[in-house]
């Protein structure tokens, strides 16, 4: 594919300019300048690809991020009560550490799903059986 022909008209449309179309069985090699500290997401625009984990997050200059990036004070005042109500740290990674891969001491999820029959599950099960028998009775009566 000719590079000039492939880019024709794409500079006018930002949404298409920043997208790469890959044919089935094909591949693309991306090269970019990593000079902007932050977390940048590369992803496919097909939803089940994202659900399957086919996305990539680049962490550019984590040491600069750790010292330079702070949440705006407006966010802290409006949602500070929410952060204080949960046992989760508000700095660092998910466990509160600066090291991206150190997740030791990560708190458990807030709510663990119950296993087995719950009262609402049992009620739904009985209601479905009852509805099935009523449906069969109606078919037998009018059939």
N, C-alpha and C positions, 0 to 999 in steps of 0.2 A: 504494500500500500504506500503510495507516494505521500510523504509527510506534508507537502504543501497542499495537495488536494484534500487530504484528510482534515486539515485545519481550516479550510475555506469556509468563511461565514461564521465560524465558531466564536470569534472574538467579540461579536456583537451580542451573543447570547451567553451570559455568564453561567447559567445552569448547565448548558451543554459544553461550555468551554472547559469546565472542571471535571468532566466525566470522560471515562475511557470505555469504549465499547469493545468487548472481547468476544470473538466468535467461539462457538462450541469447540472444545479441545484446544483452544488457543491459550496464549499467555501474553503478559505484558511485563516489561521491565521498567520500573519507575525510578527516577533519580530526582532527588530534591535537595535543596540547600537547607540544612538543619541549623539555622542561626536565630530562630525565634523561640525562646524558652516557653514551654507549655506542654500540654498533653494533646496530641493531635490524633484523631481517629481516621483510619483508612477503612472503608467498608464498601460492601456491595449493596446495591439498592433493591435486592430481592430479600424479602422479609425472612424467609426460611433459611437463607444463608446466614443472616445475623443470629437467628435462633440456634443454628448449628455451630456458632462460634467462629464464623469466618469473617472476623473483623480484627483489626490490628491497631493497637494504641501505641503510638510512639511517645515516649517521655523524653523530651528534648531538654537538656541541661537541668537535671533534677537538683543539683547543688544550687543553681541560681534560683530555681523555683522555691526551694526551702527557705531562702533568705529574703527573696524579693516579693513573693506573692502572698498577700494577706486578704482575707475577706473584708469587704467594705464595712464600715461601722454601721451603716444603715441595716445591713443584713443581720448584724449581731444584735442590734436593739430590737428589731421586729421579730426575729426568730430565736433570740437568746434564751427565752423561757423554754422553748422546745428542745434546744440542745442541752440545757441544764436538766430537763426532766428525764432524758435518756442517759443510760450509763456509758455512752460512747464518747470517746475523745473528739475534740473539734480541731485538732492539729495533727499533722503527720498522715500516715496511711490508715487503714481501717483499724489497726490495733493501737494507733497513736504514736508510732515510731517513725523516725525520719528515714530509716533504711526501708526501701520499697519492698524487700523480700522478707523482712522480719515480721511475721504475723503471730509471734508467740504471745499468749495472753489475750487473744482475740475473744471478746465476750460472746456468749451464745446468742442465737436469735431471740427476739423478744417473745415469740410464741411458737411453741412446737405443736404441730398438728397431732391430734389424738388418733390413736390407732384403734381399729375395731369398730363396733357398732356404737354410734352416738345416738342420743334420743331423736334428733332431727332426721338422721339417716334411717333409723328404724321406722319412724313415722312415714317417711317417703316410701319406703319399701312396702309397708302395709297398705298405704294409699294406692300404690300402683297395682298391687294384687287385687285389691277391692275394685278398682276401676276396670281391670281386665275381666273379672267375673261379671260385673254389671254389663260390660260390653258383650260378653258371650251370651248372657241371658237375653239381652235385647235382640241379638241376632237370632237366637233360637225362638224367641217369642214371635218376632215379625217375619222370620225367614221361612 
